[in-house]
Amino acid sequence: MKKLMLLLIPIIFVAVNSCKKSTPVEEPVPYASYTLKSGAKTLKNASNFAKDFCSTSTFCCRFTVSADTTDLETVKIGIPGDPLVGYVYYSGLYRFSCFYVDHSGIRYDLTNSGSSLFSVVFTQWDGQGGWAKGYFSGWMISATNDSILFQNGYFQNKIWTMGTK
């Protein structure tokens, strides 16, 4: 009888624990947020970090205010090579490209003038199917020499690549 009880107790324990409902782990949501002189903004639509349609960059993604195809309220981040966690990508680096299009359609690009730099730092890069997270800040300039300052920029997004780490 003791042997039967010793066998039944672990079986009952396993059965009870396997019937417990596990709390599903929620996957993060892609978005970018930042502050401009006009206030805080959040862009909740994004294309995955990918190697497609990046122009001169190796990896890029776009964050937009709406799911349609307009460029209004868009931030694009383009990184040269495979992103490195902790490395500071800044305007003036070869193949580093970023731009912003505001709500009225004015495009702002990177500036290479002295202390008016724009930078991106990854805090996470999981590779294929994983997540990219990081921070951005700095100055961009329009074709008419109007400049804007991004502060407290943050992004998180899925990574889609083929055959790379």
Backbone as ProteinMPNN parsed JSONL, in Angstrom:
{"seq_chain_A": "MKKLMLLLIPIIFVAVNSCKKSTPVEEPVPYASYTLKSGAKTLKNASNFAKDFCSTSTFCCRFTVSADTTDLETVKIGIPGDPLVGYVYYSGLYRFSCFYVDHSGIRYDLTNSGSSLFSVVFTQWDGQGGWAKGYFSGWMISATNDSILFQNGYFQNKIWTMGTK", "coords_chain_A": {"N_chain_A": [[0.821, -1.188, 0.0], [1.97, 1.213, 0.79], [3.856, 1.528, -1.221], [2.209, 1.893, -3.417], [0.974, 4.315, -2.738], [3.229, 5.976, -2.738], [3.771, 6.001, -5.434], [1.415, 7.106, -6.489], [1.22, 9.727, -5.418], [3.256, 11.428, -6.704], [2.221, 11.244, -9.322], [-0.339, 12.37, -9.093], [0.392, 14.935, -8.302], [1.774, 15.84, -10.605], [-0.347, 15.721, -12.436], [-2.172, 17.6, -11.379], [-0.637, 19.967, -11.531], [-0.234, 20.137, -14.283], [-2.716, 20.744, -15.209], [-3.166, 23.339, -14.524], [-3.863, 26.608, -15.634], [-1.792, 28.33, -17.775], [-0.413, 31.573, -17.817], [-0.528, 33.435, -20.685], [2.307, 34.712, -22.387], [2.606, 37.99, -23.254], [3.401, 39.332, -26.37], [5.611, 41.978, -27.28], [4.556, 45.16, -28.671], [5.065, 46.654, -31.81], [6.388, 49.937, -32.009], [7.192, 53.468, -32.089], [8.318, 56.159, -30.116], [8.645, 59.598, -29.218], [9.811, 62.944, -28.421], [9.089, 66.124, -29.6], [9.366, 69.689, -30.185], [6.71, 70.284, -30.342], [5.51, 68.5, -28.679], [4.894, 65.226, -27.133], [4.99, 62.262, -29.115], [3.644, 59.282, -30.577], [4.166, 56.606, -32.697], [2.383, 54.062, -34.003], [2.357, 52.175, -36.011], [4.272, 50.012, -38.008], [6.897, 48.935, -40.211], [8.639, 45.876, -40.346], [12.056, 45.517, -39.11], [14.213, 45.093, -41.723], [15.979, 43.851, -44.645], [15.09, 44.702, -47.022], [14.321, 47.162, -49.488], [15.971, 49.269, -48.526], [17.591, 51.227, -49.509], [20.656, 52.627, -49.203], [21.296, 51.594, -46.738], [21.798, 48.726, -44.544], [19.986, 47.412, -42.774], [16.643, 48.384, -42.201], [13.746, 50.203, -41.034], [10.397, 51.479, -40.852], [8.381, 53.703, -39.067], [5.065, 54.692, -38.661], [2.251, 56.966, -38.388], [-0.215, 56.087, -39.214], [-1.876, 53.225, -40.704], [-2.108, 53.344, -43.428], [-0.623, 54.116, -46.662], [0.611, 56.599, -46.657], [3.227, 59.046, -46.296], [3.147, 60.802, -44.233], [3.876, 61.877, -40.931], [6.114, 60.068, -40.311], [8.848, 58.076, -39.29], [11.952, 56.978, -40.308], [14.438, 54.561, -39.883], [17.656, 53.657, -40.704], [20.237, 51.368, -40.759], [23.727, 50.762, -41.031], [25.202, 47.708, -41.958], [25.08, 44.707, -39.818], [23.169, 45.345, -36.993], [24.65, 46.4, -33.928], [24.434, 45.866, -30.5], [24.503, 48.479, -28.189], [26.299, 50.027, -29.643], [26.881, 53.28, -30.911], [25.201, 54.715, -33.444], [25.524, 57.355, -35.652], [24.77, 60.51, -37.27], [26.503, 61.104, -40.25], [27.968, 58.792, -40.363], [28.957, 56.307, -42.679], [26.495, 55.019, -44.783], [24.525, 55.162, -42.808], [21.287, 56.096, -42.298], [18.541, 58.186, -41.73], [15.248, 59.535, -41.599], [12.587, 61.939, -41.245], [9.182, 62.66, -41.68], [6.941, 65.193, -41.302], [3.58, 66.021, -40.051], [2.586, 67.761, -41.964], [3.868, 67.105, -44.27], [6.504, 67.882, -44.617], [9.821, 67.03, -45.102], [12.509, 65.894, -43.119], [15.971, 65.459, -42.785], [19.087, 63.776, -41.918], [21.66, 65.735, -40.401], [24.995, 66.818, -40.759], [26.403, 68.603, -39.3], [28.683, 69.455, -37.059], [27.938, 69.67, -33.683], [25.298, 69.111, -34.011], [24.107, 66.493, -34.209], [22.443, 63.371, -34.978], [21.458, 60.413, -33.369], [21.364, 56.8, -32.945], [20.875, 54.061, -30.815], [21.03, 50.666, -30.201], [19.465, 48.594, -27.839], [18.717, 46.051, -27.775], [18.969, 43.288, -29.953], [17.723, 40.701, -31.49], [17.899, 39.148, -33.766], [16.794, 37.157, -36.62], [13.323, 36.926, -36.64], [13.139, 37.836, -34.058], [13.306, 40.579, -31.732], [13.991, 44.078, -32.049], [15.206, 46.736, -30.168], [15.587, 50.06, -28.946], [17.091, 53.374, -28.652], [16.739, 56.801, -29.772], [17.867, 60.064, -30.724], [18.363, 63.597, -31.316], [19.251, 66.008, -33.906], [17.511, 66.903, -36.925], [17.237, 68.151, -40.271], [15.464, 70.261, -42.584], [14.89, 70.771, -46.167], [14.716, 73.465, -46.41], [16.312, 74.41, -44.455], [15.166, 74.422, -41.896], [15.194, 73.201, -38.618], [14.729, 70.367, -36.451], [14.483, 68.987, -33.177], [14.824, 65.847, -31.88], [13.884, 64.239, -28.946], [14.168, 61.93, -26.226], [13.625, 59.593, -27.722], [12.367, 56.404, -28.535], [12.249, 53.028, -29.67], [10.733, 49.946, -30.697], [10.632, 46.888, -32.377], [9.803, 44.191, -34.641], [12.064, 41.831, -36.19], [12.857, 40.978, -39.438], [14.58, 38.933, -41.394], [16.62, 37.264, -43.83], [18.715, 34.603, -43.794], [20.677, 35.79, -42.204], [22.277, 36.795, -39.139]], "CA_chain_A": [[0.0, 0.0, 0.0], [2.874, 2.361, 0.839], [4.46, 1.693, -2.544], [1.166, 2.443, -4.27], [0.831, 5.726, -2.362], [4.423, 6.675, -3.196], [3.627, 6.168, -6.873], [0.262, 7.946, -6.795], [1.443, 11.124, -5.021], [3.87, 12.196, -7.794], [1.329, 11.268, -10.479], [-1.386, 13.352, -8.785], [1.055, 16.237, -8.313], [2.006, 16.191, -12.006], [-1.648, 15.929, -13.073], [-2.725, 18.864, -10.894], [0.155, 21.067, -12.069], [-0.394, 20.244, -15.731], [-4.046, 21.281, -15.48], [-3.204, 24.774, -14.243], [-3.804, 27.445, -16.823], [-0.622, 29.195, -17.778], [-0.663, 32.914, -18.305], [0.22, 33.625, -21.929], [3.246, 35.827, -22.406], [2.232, 38.919, -24.31], [4.502, 39.801, -27.196], [5.608, 43.441, -27.375], [3.909, 45.765, -29.827], [5.978, 47.587, -32.479], [6.062, 51.355, -31.982], [8.249, 54.441, -31.811], [7.832, 57.345, -29.414], [9.657, 60.649, -29.132], [9.313, 64.27, -28.084], [9.51, 67.272, -30.401], [8.915, 70.911, -29.519], [5.249, 70.283, -30.336], [5.033, 67.559, -27.668], [5.183, 63.798, -27.261], [4.328, 61.57, -30.221], [3.805, 57.835, -30.652], [3.811, 56.036, -33.996], [2.02, 52.685, -33.653], [2.402, 51.306, -37.182], [5.682, 49.848, -38.368], [7.381, 47.835, -41.04], [9.688, 45.176, -39.603], [13.439, 45.724, -39.517], [14.448, 44.169, -42.822], [16.998, 44.238, -45.612], [14.405, 45.081, -48.258], [13.984, 48.564, -49.735], [16.712, 50.089, -47.577], [18.474, 52.172, -50.183], [22.061, 52.309, -48.944], [21.448, 50.958, -45.426], [21.668, 47.274, -44.546], [18.71, 47.136, -42.122], [15.839, 49.586, -41.99], [12.322, 50.07, -40.727], [9.649, 52.736, -40.837], [7.282, 53.836, -38.12], [4.113, 55.67, -39.178], [1.121, 57.265, -37.524], [-1.387, 55.342, -39.676], [-1.575, 51.996, -41.44], [-2.146, 53.554, -44.873], [0.701, 54.233, -47.281], [1.126, 57.961, -46.697], [4.491, 59.279, -45.601], [2.961, 61.782, -43.171], [4.229, 61.39, -39.598], [6.919, 58.873, -40.519], [10.258, 58.046, -38.912], [12.656, 55.844, -40.904], [15.766, 54.311, -39.32], [18.449, 52.78, -41.56], [21.489, 51.033, -40.071], [24.721, 50.071, -41.863], [25.66, 46.418, -41.42], [24.245, 44.077, -38.798], [23.176, 46.21, -35.816], [25.38, 45.983, -32.733], [23.867, 46.41, -29.267], [25.374, 49.394, -27.475], [27.07, 50.875, -30.551], [26.187, 54.526, -31.227], [25.147, 55.085, -34.855], [25.289, 58.8, -35.652], [24.8, 61.135, -38.591], [27.856, 61.206, -40.783], [28.483, 57.444, -40.614], [28.677, 55.778, -44.007], [25.303, 54.182, -44.93], [23.541, 55.381, -41.746], [20.311, 57.051, -42.826], [17.263, 58.33, -41.04], [14.509, 60.727, -41.971], [11.299, 62.169, -40.594], [8.233, 63.471, -42.428], [5.969, 65.661, -40.314], [2.156, 65.916, -40.401], [2.278, 68.585, -43.135], [4.599, 66.586, -45.422], [7.88, 68.383, -44.694], [10.802, 65.979, -44.821], [13.726, 66.272, -42.404], [17.019, 64.453, -42.943], [20.231, 63.917, -41.024], [22.594, 66.828, -40.616], [26.351, 66.433, -40.358], [27.099, 69.796, -38.83], [29.244, 69.529, -35.706], [27.231, 69.122, -32.524], [23.896, 68.887, -34.37], [24.046, 65.119, -34.697], [21.332, 62.479, -34.658], [22.049, 59.106, -33.048], [20.53, 55.637, -32.644], [21.577, 53.03, -30.049], [20.219, 49.472, -29.963], [19.622, 47.934, -26.542], [18.391, 44.636, -28.021], [18.891, 42.835, -31.341], [17.58, 39.252, -31.351], [18.062, 38.453, -35.034], [15.627, 36.665, -37.35], [12.117, 36.605, -35.889], [13.186, 38.412, -32.721], [12.963, 41.982, -31.539], [14.987, 45.144, -31.979], [14.771, 47.833, -29.3], [16.651, 51.04, -28.759], [16.807, 54.789, -28.415], [17.253, 57.746, -30.752], [17.724, 61.477, -30.377], [19.215, 64.504, -32.069], [18.735, 66.997, -34.849], [17.325, 66.693, -38.346], [17.08, 69.429, -40.95], [14.663, 70.216, -43.811], [15.526, 71.365, -47.345], [14.722, 74.923, -46.224], [17.17, 74.628, -43.282], [14.475, 74.372, -40.61], [15.677, 72.022, -37.899], [13.92, 69.865, -35.34], [15.238, 68.209, -32.2], [14.165, 64.674, -31.309], [14.328, 63.908, -27.602], [13.521, 60.771, -25.597], [13.146, 58.668, -28.744], [12.436, 54.974, -28.222], [11.583, 52.18, -30.658], [10.791, 48.488, -30.598], [10.069, 46.373, -33.611], [10.197, 42.842, -35.041], [13.13, 41.724, -37.183], [12.637, 40.007, -40.486], [15.767, 38.824, -42.244], [16.807, 35.943, -44.419], [20.086, 34.138, -43.891], [21.64, 36.557, -41.421], [22.064, 36.607, -37.703]], "C_chain_A": [[0.872, 1.261, 0.0], [3.491, 2.612, -0.541], [3.453, 2.307, -3.521], [0.974, 3.934, -4.001], [2.032, 6.534, -2.859], [4.388, 6.894, -4.707], [2.505, 7.146, -7.23], [0.508, 9.427, -6.481], [2.145, 11.909, -6.134], [2.968, 12.302, -9.029], [0.23, 12.306, -10.274], [-0.792, 14.769, -8.85], [1.273, 16.723, -9.753], [0.679, 16.505, -12.696], [-2.252, 17.272, -12.649], [-1.96, 20.039, -11.501], [-0.006, 21.223, -13.572], [-1.76, 20.804, -16.099], [-4.149, 22.77, -15.19], [-3.105, 25.54, -15.55], [-2.576, 28.332, -16.713], [-1.016, 30.558, -18.348], [0.143, 33.118, -19.577], [1.123, 34.855, -21.821], [2.866, 36.735, -23.567], [3.47, 39.391, -25.046], [4.454, 41.324, -27.248], [4.918, 43.913, -28.646], [4.905, 46.721, -30.488], [5.478, 49.038, -32.35], [7.33, 52.175, -31.822], [7.608, 55.61, -31.083], [8.984, 58.333, -29.29], [8.985, 61.95, -28.736], [9.936, 65.286, -29.039], [9.024, 68.517, -29.676], [7.401, 70.987, -29.442], [4.663, 69.282, -29.339], [5.401, 66.117, -27.966], [4.365, 63.191, -28.386], [4.6, 60.074, -30.106], [3.321, 57.373, -32.016], [3.602, 54.539, -33.796], [1.982, 51.725, -34.829], [3.844, 51.218, -37.646], [5.87, 48.737, -39.384], [8.506, 47.18, -40.246], [11.07, 45.655, -40.02], [13.742, 44.668, -40.572], [15.559, 44.697, -43.715], [16.386, 44.649, -46.947], [14.188, 46.587, -48.319], [14.707, 49.525, -48.793], [17.596, 51.126, -48.239], [19.906, 51.791, -49.889], [22.278, 51.614, -47.606], [21.332, 49.439, -45.553], [20.345, 46.847, -43.925], [17.941, 48.44, -41.972], [14.427, 49.213, -41.575], [11.703, 51.454, -40.73], [8.542, 52.638, -39.816], [6.377, 54.941, -38.633], [2.949, 55.846, -38.22], [-0.127, 56.481, -37.94], [-0.963, 54.148, -40.509], [-1.625, 52.197, -42.951], [-0.737, 53.841, -45.402], [1.237, 55.663, -47.34], [2.443, 58.051, -45.941], [4.325, 60.224, -44.419], [3.17, 61.148, -41.8], [4.951, 60.048, -39.693], [8.326, 59.085, -39.987], [10.854, 56.803, -39.549], [14.047, 55.765, -40.276], [16.465, 53.31, -40.222], [19.844, 52.594, -40.98], [22.458, 50.352, -41.04], [25.158, 48.767, -41.203], [24.663, 45.801, -40.46], [24.315, 44.932, -37.535], [23.906, 45.579, -34.633], [24.761, 46.651, -31.515], [24.914, 47.279, -28.581], [26.206, 50.309, -28.355], [26.248, 52.127, -30.881], [26.323, 54.807, -32.72], [24.793, 56.566, -34.896], [25.411, 59.357, -37.06], [26.239, 61.385, -39.0], [28.486, 59.847, -41.014], [28.057, 56.989, -42.002], [27.49, 54.809, -43.944], [24.339, 54.228, -43.743], [22.57, 56.43, -42.265], [19.042, 57.026, -41.995], [16.568, 59.546, -41.635], [13.201, 60.772, -41.217], [10.459, 63.012, -41.534], [7.144, 63.89, -41.447], [4.539, 65.591, -40.856], [1.775, 66.754, -41.617], [3.072, 68.177, -44.375], [6.012, 67.11, -45.577], [8.836, 67.283, -44.254], [12.039, 66.586, -44.159], [14.717, 65.121, -42.521], [18.141, 64.709, -41.942], [21.07, 65.126, -41.403], [23.961, 66.391, -40.099], [27.117, 67.597, -39.757], [27.437, 69.724, -37.339], [28.435, 68.861, -34.616], [25.762, 68.84, -32.812], [23.703, 67.492, -34.935], [22.773, 64.416, -34.256], [21.938, 61.116, -34.388], [20.983, 58.071, -32.727], [21.408, 54.637, -31.901], [20.606, 51.87, -29.828], [20.521, 48.931, -28.568], [19.312, 46.443, -26.648], [18.368, 44.395, -29.521], [18.9, 41.324, -31.304], [17.846, 38.484, -32.633], [16.732, 37.967, -35.582], [14.469, 36.289, -36.432], [12.072, 37.198, -34.495], [12.815, 39.888, -32.726], [14.195, 42.87, -31.557], [14.396, 46.236, -31.098], [15.921, 48.805, -29.146], [16.136, 52.445, -28.599], [17.355, 55.635, -29.556], [17.013, 59.167, -30.259], [18.614, 62.299, -31.284], [18.467, 65.348, -33.07], [18.576, 66.439, -36.255], [17.011, 68.05, -38.964], [16.281, 69.249, -42.242], [15.445, 70.851, -44.955], [15.592, 72.891, -47.243], [15.512, 75.34, -44.985], [16.428, 74.825, -41.964], [14.955, 73.108, -39.907], [14.714, 71.645, -36.78], [14.795, 68.99, -34.46], [14.367, 67.076, -31.666], [14.758, 64.409, -29.937], [13.551, 62.692, -27.116], [12.943, 59.793, -26.607], [13.362, 57.223, -28.324], [11.741, 54.217, -29.342], [11.695, 50.724, -30.238], [10.037, 47.93, -31.784], [10.561, 44.953, -33.87], [11.292, 42.916, -36.098], [12.753, 40.647, -38.181], [13.856, 40.021, -41.386], [15.8, 37.437, -42.838], [18.31, 35.645, -44.457], [21.11, 34.984, -43.152], [21.36, 36.331, -39.946], [21.115, 37.602, -37.123]], "O_chain_A": [[0.571, 2.241, -0.682], [3.63, 3.757, -0.972], [3.814, 3.141, -4.351], [0.828, 4.723, -4.935], [1.867, 7.652, -3.347], [4.929, 7.884, -5.199], [2.638, 7.926, -8.173], [0.039, 10.293, -7.22], [1.665, 12.986, -6.488], [2.956, 13.332, -9.702], [-0.094, 13.047, -11.202], [-1.412, 15.684, -9.392], [0.99, 17.877, -10.075], [0.598, 17.463, -13.465], [-2.787, 17.999, -13.487], [-2.576, 21.01, -11.941], [0.078, 22.339, -14.085], [-1.936, 21.297, -17.214], [-5.131, 23.403, -15.578], [-2.358, 25.165, -16.453], [-2.351, 28.993, -15.699], [-1.851, 30.656, -19.247], [1.368, 32.989, -19.56], [0.754, 35.881, -21.249], [2.812, 36.301, -24.718], [4.458, 39.798, -24.435], [3.368, 41.905, -27.26], [4.726, 43.139, -29.583], [5.53, 47.523, -29.795], [4.297, 49.319, -32.557], [8.39, 51.658, -31.47], [6.485, 56.006, -31.396], [10.151, 57.944, -29.262], [7.758, 62.054, -28.715], [11.148, 65.3, -29.253], [8.339, 68.412, -28.658], [6.858, 71.675, -28.578], [3.445, 69.222, -29.173], [6.121, 65.825, -28.921], [3.205, 63.548, -28.592], [5.643, 59.653, -29.606], [2.213, 57.702, -32.441], [4.544, 53.823, -33.456], [1.607, 50.565, -34.659], [4.558, 52.22, -37.677], [5.129, 47.755, -39.423], [9.249, 47.868, -39.546], [11.255, 46.139, -41.136], [13.546, 43.477, -40.333], [16.018, 45.829, -43.565], [17.114, 44.917, -47.902], [13.9, 47.215, -47.3], [14.111, 50.491, -48.317], [18.301, 51.85, -47.537], [20.34, 50.712, -50.294], [23.365, 51.089, -47.368], [20.827, 48.931, -46.554], [19.648, 46.003, -44.488], [18.521, 49.478, -41.655], [13.981, 48.078, -41.74], [12.397, 52.465, -40.624], [7.855, 51.622, -39.714], [6.857, 56.012, -39.002], [2.69, 55.002, -37.362], [-1.003, 56.235, -37.111], [0.178, 54.072, -40.966], [-1.221, 51.302, -43.694], [0.23, 53.804, -44.641], [2.234, 55.909, -48.018], [2.731, 57.237, -45.063], [5.278, 60.43, -43.668], [2.71, 60.037, -41.536], [4.457, 59.027, -39.214], [8.929, 60.136, -40.203], [10.339, 55.701, -39.365], [14.744, 56.773, -40.154], [15.933, 52.231, -40.481], [20.552, 53.572, -40.738], [22.056, 49.462, -41.79], [25.449, 48.744, -40.008], [23.547, 46.296, -40.299], [25.41, 45.217, -37.05], [23.789, 44.381, -34.378], [24.583, 47.869, -31.497], [26.063, 46.871, -28.412], [26.771, 51.284, -27.857], [25.041, 52.031, -31.104], [27.414, 55.101, -33.207], [23.846, 56.986, -34.231], [26.06, 58.771, -37.927], [27.071, 61.817, -38.202], [29.442, 59.738, -41.781], [26.938, 57.254, -42.442], [27.491, 53.882, -43.135], [23.421, 53.411, -43.675], [22.981, 57.531, -42.631], [18.545, 55.966, -41.614], [17.22, 60.473, -42.115], [12.763, 59.783, -40.63], [10.956, 63.971, -42.123], [6.497, 63.042, -40.832], [4.318, 65.153, -41.985], [0.749, 66.492, -42.244], [2.966, 68.824, -45.417], [6.666, 66.812, -46.577], [8.684, 66.689, -43.187], [12.544, 67.63, -44.571], [14.35, 63.955, -42.374], [18.148, 65.71, -41.224], [21.173, 65.49, -42.574], [24.053, 65.671, -39.105], [28.347, 67.577, -39.712], [26.575, 69.912, -36.481], [28.261, 67.642, -34.614], [25.048, 68.368, -31.927], [23.182, 67.338, -36.039], [22.119, 64.816, -33.293], [22.846, 60.696, -35.106], [19.873, 58.395, -32.305], [22.546, 54.388, -32.299], [19.498, 52.065, -29.329], [21.68, 48.825, -28.168], [19.603, 45.671, -25.734], [17.815, 45.196, -30.275], [19.951, 40.713, -31.11], [18.004, 37.264, -32.587], [15.672, 38.324, -35.069], [14.615, 35.438, -35.555], [11.057, 37.072, -33.811], [12.106, 40.369, -33.61], [15.284, 42.472, -31.141], [13.235, 46.616, -31.255], [17.089, 48.42, -29.207], [14.94, 52.688, -28.436], [18.312, 55.246, -30.225], [16.091, 59.434, -29.488], [19.51, 61.768, -31.942], [17.237, 65.402, -33.087], [19.376, 65.626, -36.719], [16.577, 68.976, -38.278], [16.396, 68.224, -42.914], [16.527, 71.4, -44.748], [16.414, 73.53, -47.9], [15.4, 76.474, -44.521], [17.004, 75.344, -41.008], [15.105, 72.062, -40.538], [13.99, 72.483, -36.242], [15.725, 68.338, -34.934], [13.312, 67.311, -31.076], [15.978, 64.359, -29.775], [12.42, 62.452, -27.54], [11.879, 59.221, -26.372], [14.425, 56.87, -27.814], [10.758, 54.699, -29.903], [12.617, 50.326, -29.526], [8.966, 48.411, -32.155], [11.616, 44.559, -33.373], [11.435, 43.915, -36.803], [12.375, 39.537, -37.804], [14.128, 41.013, -42.062], [15.082, 36.541, -42.392], [19.075, 36.372, -45.091], [22.302, 34.899, -43.448], [20.342, 35.752, -39.566], [20.839, 37.566, -35.924]]}, "name": "protein", "num_of_chains": 1, "seq": "MKKLMLLLIPIIFVAVNSCKKSTPVEEPVPYASYTLKSGAKTLKNASNFAKDFCSTSTFCCRFTVSADTTDLETVKIGIPGDPLVGYVYYSGLYRFSCFYVDHSGIRYDLTNSGSSLFSVVFTQWDGQGGWAKGYFSGWMISATNDSILFQNGYFQNKIWTMGTK"}
